[in-house]
Structures are given as C-alpha cells and as structure tokens.
Amino acid sequence: MLGIDLSDPGLTLPAHAEIRVLDAFEADPQSLGGPFDLVISDMAPKTSGQRHADQFRSYELVIRALELAKAVLEPGGGFVAKIFQGAEFEDARSAMREVFSKVRTIRPNATRDESYELFLVGLGFKPLNC
Ligand SMILES: C[S@@+](CC[C@H](N)C(=O)[O-])C[C@H]1O[C@@H](n2cnc3c(N)ncnc32)[C@H](O)[C@@H]1O
C-alpha cells in the first residue's frame, strides 16, 4: 500500500504501507510501483475562498490522480477521487468514463450539509492499449 501527500502526516504505519512526501504533479508514475488494484485520491487544494478557483484546482487534482491511476492500475482495477462539485465536474466524469466500465458519484452520508465535496468512483479499469 502506497500513499503520497505534499506533507508528512506523521503516522506510524504497518510494514506493508508507505507514505511518500511528493507532489502528485511531479510524481513519476514509474517510480510508484504497482500494478495496484485500487487508487484512491482524497487530495484537495487549500481553499482560497474563491469557490470557482477552488473547484478548478480540485478538478486538476482529480485529473492528475486519474493520469497516475491509468499508469499504475491493473486491468479491472478501481479508482475513487474526491472532487469539489463545480463547472468541471462533468468533464472529470467523462474522463473517467473513457477508462472505466462503470462510473458512479457518491456523496457519503457523513458529508457536512454545507460541503460541496463528492466522490467519483470508477470500476473496471479498461487500459486504452488493450
Ligand atoms: C482533505 S486532505 C486529506 C488528507 C488525508 N486523506 C486525511 O484524511 O488526513 C487533502 C490532502 O491533499 C493533499 N494534497 C493537495 N495537493 C496535493 C498534491 N499536488 N500532491 C499530493 N498531495 C496533495 C494535501 O496535502 C492534504 O493532505
């Protein structure tokens, strides 16, 4: 199990888990290992208070996570990504539909009423070169 984050969460992890301090935009997919059967992105931008700018940064993070997932997922694998709902939401969903058999949108029950966070779930990864 591998996690990446801009900052060290300072957690004690079991032997099979590792967290690397890394910017997802700079991560070399080849260095991440794999193949993995699931990629989860809980990445979110630091909010600026400008809702559309924050939504766009969230969309960029989802697309970057998807790029990494395409490089490291095994066929049939899954992908879950948090996204701030906004103008680019449908573009993110369309990008996932290109490479997953099923794409679902989930708003967990625990989400605060005022939050505009959603999770996109992709099941059944279909590598484009297959
Ligand atoms: C909502 S927090 C979730 C963190 C963790 N999943 C948790 O529950 O504690 C969003 C995280 O996204 C990370 N993040 C934002 N931009 C990133 C990037 N470009 N590369 C890697 N991590 C990023 C932040 O550092 C932050 O820790």
The ligand as an ORCA input file, in Angstrom:
! r2SCAN-3c Opt
* xyz 0 1
  C      -8.553     16.684      2.723
  S      -6.827     16.414      2.991
  C      -6.879     14.662      3.143
  C      -5.681     14.085      3.760
  C      -5.835     12.627      4.249
  N      -6.544     11.797      3.311
  C      -6.523     12.623      5.576
  O      -7.670     12.194      5.656
  O      -5.891     13.059      6.534
  C      -6.229     16.761      1.387
  C      -4.759     16.417      1.188
  O      -4.419     16.607     -0.189
  C      -3.029     16.877     -0.222
  N      -2.643     17.439     -1.493
  C      -3.102     18.569     -2.078
  N      -2.473     18.796     -3.242
  C      -1.614     17.755     -3.430
  C      -0.667     17.432     -4.445
  N      -0.488     18.221     -5.512
  N       0.057     16.302     -4.314
  C      -0.111     15.498     -3.210
  N      -0.984     15.766     -2.214
  C      -1.712     16.882     -2.316
  C      -2.855     17.857      0.944
  O      -1.507     17.914      1.355
  C      -3.793     17.265      2.004
  O      -3.103     16.453      2.902
*
